[in-house]
Amino acid sequence: GQDVVLRLPKQGAGVAGLLLADPCVNSATGIMWIGCQHGNEFSTITNTPLLINTFANGTDTDFWSISGDNFYDRSGDITADVFSRISLEAKSKIFNAVPGNHDYWVLGDPIVGSTADQCGNGFMQWYGQDTLAAANVSPGSATAPFDFSIAPSDEATLTTDSHWSCTKPAQSNFLWYNQVGNLGMVGQTGAYTLAETKPFMREACSWAAAQPGLEVLLLFGHWDVPGLGARSKMAMPRWYKEMAALPGCSAFDQRGMLKFVMGHTHCNDPHPHGKVGEGFRVAGFGMEGCGNYGMPIVDTTEDRVRFWYFDTSSSALLDEVLSCVSRGGWRSCTSLATLWLDQPITKAVLEEQQIVI
């Protein structure tokens, strides 16, 4: 084995994390089920792991994330190839993930799904998170932190949205929330109904409001539009509104401190779907679409919430960014980045208790 050093930021401290979604590669390993249109142009099989390794190195980055459609992989072979290229230091950083439509059905739609699809079963184990399914698993327990009660090919549990495809696992395997520094993070999946998700949403919002030092709440999901497996009101722009209306989350929203990130439409751009200052799309990692390629970062240090974007969509830009970041960390290179958002953190004001004598 290898010794690793894990660093957990102090509760309430400012943090920063890498935001990826919809990364594709042209790998010689495994079957390429979905075309990676810009994979060769941007050499994503080499450069996406290289970007992760370079930006995750050192203390500038506290965590990294992938918000669904993780390498468009049905069998795990492509994923294994990619992760063999990711450094031990990057793997030692806090990591979070949420599933996208291609993580359930490799062709992206339950209508053309198959019992050979992973339906999220492989995803939930490879990208294991501290999910709702593990809520009653104590430290040191031998109990699996997953809910395996639904078999992938269990025809008795096929639902109307599954058609003839595999059966999705219990939703609790994909729902999570946690705090890193002053940043609260909530992960969801759009492949289940709003009614099924509401109890978790209330729990997560209540939890967030009660955490010391939690100043910004960031929601992670995949879909930016409904359809292709996303149920009604579960694509992120609408789900954000549902969360913003709940006790606990509504206070973050009123202070402008409730944000969300997503993928699905293959672009790296701020404020999609009119959500100015609230939503960010981070899915420009090789697939067809906007054709951009670069590293988005959320940053809650210095009493501000900022979203940086390092454009690496040409060889010259990539070389300049990698050279700078490898020398002194990405914070020394922000002159090369576009600032998508720069907003002072508005902190909660504790109501003074009136003492009647």
C-alpha positions in Angstrom: 0.0 0.0 0.0 0.9 3.7 -0.2 0.7 6.3 2.5 -1.5 9.2 1.7 -2.0 12.6 3.3 -5.6 13.8 3.7 -6.3 17.4 4.5 -9.7 18.5 5.9 -10.1 22.3 6.0 -11.1 23.8 9.3 -14.9 24.2 9.7 -15.8 27.7 8.5 -12.6 28.3 6.6 -12.7 29.4 3.0 -12.2 26.6 0.4 -11.9 26.0 -3.3 -12.9 23.1 -5.5 -12.6 22.0 -9.2 -15.9 21.6 -11.0 -16.1 19.2 -13.9 -19.1 17.6 -15.7 -19.6 15.4 -18.8 -15.9 14.6 -19.3 -15.3 12.3 -22.4 -12.2 10.7 -23.7 -11.1 8.6 -26.7 -9.7 5.7 -24.8 -8.1 2.6 -26.3 -9.5 0.7 -23.4 -13.1 -0.5 -23.4 -15.9 0.2 -25.9 -16.6 3.8 -26.9 -20.4 3.9 -26.7 -20.7 7.7 -27.3 -18.7 9.8 -29.6 -16.3 12.3 -28.0 -16.4 14.9 -30.6 -13.6 17.2 -29.3 -11.7 14.4 -27.6 -8.9 14.3 -30.2 -8.9 18.1 -30.7 -8.3 18.7 -27.0 -6.5 15.4 -26.3 -8.8 14.9 -23.4 -7.5 11.4 -22.5 -4.2 13.1 -21.7 -5.2 16.6 -20.8 -8.2 16.2 -18.6 -6.3 14.0 -16.1 -3.4 16.4 -16.5 -5.6 19.4 -15.7 -7.0 17.6 -12.6 -3.5 16.7 -11.4 -2.1 20.1 -11.9 -4.9 22.1 -10.4 -5.4 19.6 -7.5 -1.7 19.7 -6.5 -0.8 21.7 -3.5 -3.0 23.6 -1.0 -4.9 25.9 -3.4 -7.5 23.2 -4.0 -9.5 21.4 -1.3 -11.8 19.2 -3.3 -12.8 18.3 -6.9 -16.0 17.0 -8.4 -17.7 15.5 -11.5 -21.3 16.3 -12.0 -22.4 13.4 -14.1 -21.9 11.5 -17.4 -18.6 10.4 -16.0 -16.6 9.3 -19.1 -19.7 7.7 -20.7 -18.7 4.3 -19.5 -20.9 1.2 -19.3 -18.4 -1.4 -18.1 -15.8 0.5 -16.1 -12.9 -0.1 -18.5 -12.7 3.6 -19.7 -13.0 4.8 -16.1 -10.2 2.6 -15.0 -8.0 4.0 -17.8 -8.7 7.6 -16.9 -8.2 7.1 -13.1 -4.9 5.3 -13.7 -3.7 8.7 -15.1 -4.9 10.7 -12.1 -2.2 11.4 -9.4 -2.3 10.1 -5.9 -2.4 13.6 -4.6 -5.5 14.4 -6.6 -7.1 11.1 -5.4 -6.2 12.1 -1.9 -8.4 15.3 -2.1 -12.0 15.3 -1.1 -14.1 14.3 -4.1 -17.8 14.4 -4.8 -19.9 13.1 -7.7 -23.5 13.0 -8.9 -24.9 10.8 -11.7 -26.0 11.9 -15.1 -28.3 10.3 -17.7 -25.4 8.4 -19.3 -24.4 7.0 -15.9 -27.8 5.2 -15.9 -28.3 4.4 -19.6 -25.1 4.6 -21.7 -27.0 5.9 -24.7 -28.4 8.6 -22.5 -32.2 7.8 -22.5 -34.2 5.1 -20.8 -36.2 4.7 -24.0 -33.1 3.1 -25.6 -31.8 1.6 -22.4 -30.8 -2.0 -22.0 -30.4 -4.5 -19.1 -26.7 -4.3 -20.0 -26.7 -0.7 -18.8 -25.2 -0.1 -15.4 -28.2 2.1 -14.3 -26.1 3.8 -11.8 -25.0 0.6 -9.9 -21.4 0.8 -11.1 -21.4 4.6 -10.6 -22.6 4.5 -7.0 -19.8 2.1 -6.0 -16.9 3.5 -8.0 -17.7 7.1 -7.0 -18.8 6.1 -3.5 -20.2 9.1 -1.6 -21.4 9.4 2.0 -25.0 9.1 0.9 -28.4 8.8 2.5 -28.1 5.0 2.1 -25.3 5.0 4.6 -27.1 7.2 7.2 -27.3 4.3 9.7 -23.9 2.7 9.0 -21.7 3.4 12.0 -17.9 3.8 11.8 -16.2 0.4 11.8 -19.3 -1.4 10.7 -19.0 -4.2 8.2 -22.4 -3.2 6.7 -22.1 -2.0 3.1 -22.8 1.8 2.7 -25.2 1.1 -0.2 -28.8 0.0 -0.6 -28.7 -3.1 -2.8 -32.4 -3.9 -2.3 -33.2 -3.4 -6.0 -31.5 -5.7 -8.5 -30.5 -4.0 -11.8 -32.5 -6.5 -13.9 -35.4 -7.0 -11.6 -38.4 -6.9 -14.0 -40.8 -6.9 -11.1 -39.6 -3.4 -10.2 -39.4 -1.9 -13.7 -41.1 1.5 -13.7 -42.8 3.3 -16.6 -39.8 5.4 -17.2 -37.5 2.4 -17.4 -39.2 0.8 -20.4 -37.1 -2.3 -21.2 -33.9 -1.1 -19.6 -32.3 -1.9 -16.3 -33.8 -0.9 -13.0 -32.4 2.1 -11.1 -31.1 1.4 -7.6 -32.6 2.9 -4.5 -32.5 6.7 -4.8 -30.8 7.0 -1.4 -27.5 5.8 -3.0 -27.2 9.1 -4.9 -28.3 11.7 -2.3 -25.8 13.4 -0.1 -24.8 16.5 1.8 -21.7 17.6 3.6 -19.6 20.6 4.6 -16.1 21.5 3.6 -14.9 24.6 5.3 -17.5 27.3 4.9 -19.1 25.6 1.9 -22.1 23.3 2.2 -22.7 20.9 -0.7 -25.8 19.0 -1.6 -25.8 16.3 -4.3 -28.9 15.0 -6.1 -30.1 12.9 -9.1 -32.8 14.0 -11.5 -33.7 10.5 -12.4 -36.3 10.2 -9.6 -39.5 12.1 -8.8 -39.7 15.3 -6.8 -42.1 13.7 -4.4 -39.5 10.9 -3.8 -36.8 13.5 -3.2 -38.7 16.0 -1.0 -38.0 14.3 2.4 -34.2 14.4 1.6 -34.5 18.0 0.4 -36.1 19.1 3.7 -33.5 17.2 5.7 -30.6 18.7 3.7 -31.9 22.3 4.1 -32.5 21.9 7.8 -29.1 20.4 8.2 -27.4 23.3 6.3 -29.1 26.0 8.3 -27.8 24.4 11.6 -24.1 24.0 10.7 -21.6 26.4 12.3 -19.5 28.3 9.8 -21.6 27.2 6.8 -21.8 30.4 4.7 -22.4 29.3 1.1 -24.6 26.4 0.0 -23.8 24.8 -3.4 -26.2 22.4 -5.0 -24.7 19.7 -7.4 -26.7 18.0 -10.1 -26.4 16.9 -13.7 -29.4 17.8 -15.9 -29.9 21.5 -16.9 -33.1 20.7 -18.8 -35.8 18.1 -18.3 -36.0 14.9 -20.3 -33.6 12.1 -21.2 -34.4 10.5 -17.8 -34.8 13.7 -15.8 -38.2 13.8 -14.1 -40.5 16.8 -13.8 -39.0 19.6 -11.8 -35.8 17.7 -11.1 -33.5 19.4 -13.7 -31.2 21.8 -11.7 -32.6 25.2 -12.6 -36.1 24.2 -11.4 -34.8 22.0 -8.6 -32.9 25.0 -7.3 -36.2 26.9 -7.1 -37.7 24.0 -5.2 -34.8 24.0 -2.7 -34.9 27.8 -2.4 -38.4 27.6 -1.1 -37.7 25.3 1.7 -37.0 26.3 5.3 -33.2 26.5 5.9 -32.3 26.9 2.2 -34.6 29.9 1.8 -32.4 31.9 4.2 -29.3 31.1 2.0 -31.3 32.1 -1.1 -32.4 35.4 0.5 -28.8 36.3 1.2 -27.7 35.3 -2.3 -25.7 32.4 -0.9 -27.5 29.5 -2.6 -25.8 28.5 -5.8 -25.9 25.5 -8.1 -23.7 23.7 -10.7 -24.7 21.3 -13.4 -23.7 19.7 -16.7 -25.7 17.9 -19.5 -25.6 20.7 -22.1 -21.9 20.6 -23.0 -20.8 24.1 -22.2 -18.6 25.9 -19.7 -20.6 29.0 -19.0 -22.0 31.1 -16.2 -25.6 32.0 -15.6 -27.4 29.6 -18.0 -31.2 29.6 -18.3 -31.3 33.2 -16.8 -30.0 32.2 -13.4 -27.7 35.2 -13.1 -25.3 34.8 -10.2 -26.9 31.5 -9.2 -26.2 28.8 -11.7 -23.1 27.6 -13.5 -22.7 25.0 -16.2 -19.4 23.1 -16.2 -19.7 20.6 -18.9 -17.2 21.7 -21.6 -14.9 18.7 -21.4 -14.8 17.2 -24.8 -18.4 16.5 -25.9 -20.2 18.2 -28.8 -21.9 21.5 -27.9 -20.2 24.8 -27.2 -16.8 23.4 -28.0 -15.0 25.1 -25.1 -12.6 23.3 -22.7 -11.2 24.5 -19.5 -11.2 24.3 -15.7 -14.0 26.0 -13.6 -13.3 26.6 -9.9 -15.5 27.6 -7.0 -13.7 29.7 -4.4 -15.1 30.8 -1.0 -11.9 32.3 0.5 -11.4 36.0 1.6 -15.0 36.4 2.6 -16.1 36.2 -1.1 -17.7 33.6 -3.3 -16.0 33.5 -6.7 -16.3 31.3 -9.7 -13.1 31.3 -11.8 -12.7 29.8 -15.3 -9.4 28.9 -16.8 -9.8 28.6 -20.6 -7.5 25.8 -22.1 -9.3 25.4 -25.4 -6.1 25.9 -27.5 -2.6 24.5 -27.2 -1.2 27.9 -26.4 -3.7 28.6 -23.6 -3.3 25.1 -22.2 0.5 25.4 -22.1 0.3 28.8 -20.5 -2.1 27.7 -17.8 -0.4 24.4 -17.0 3.0 26.1 -16.9 1.8 28.8 -14.5 -0.2 26.6 -12.2 2.5 24.0 -12.0 5.0 26.6 -10.9 3.0 28.3 -8.1 -0.6 27.0 -7.9 -3.6 28.3 -9.6 -4.0 31.2 -7.2 -0.9 32.8 -8.6 -2.4 32.5 -12.1 -5.8 34.2 -11.8 -4.7 36.8 -14.3 -5.2 34.0 -16.8 -8.7 33.2 -15.7 -12.1 34.7 -16.3 -14.0 35.7 -13.2 -17.6 34.4 -13.7 -18.7 35.6 -10.3 -17.2 37.8 -7.5 -19.6 38.4 -4.7 -19.1 39.3 -1.0 -20.3 36.5 1.3 -23.4 37.7 3.1 -23.4 36.1 6.5 -26.4 35.1 8.6 -27.3 37.6 11.3 -28.1 36.0 14.6 -31.2 37.6 16.1 -30.5 39.2 19.4 -32.6 37.6 22.2 -34.5 40.1 24.2 -34.2 39.6 27.9 -37.1 40.8 29.9 -36.3 41.7 33.5 
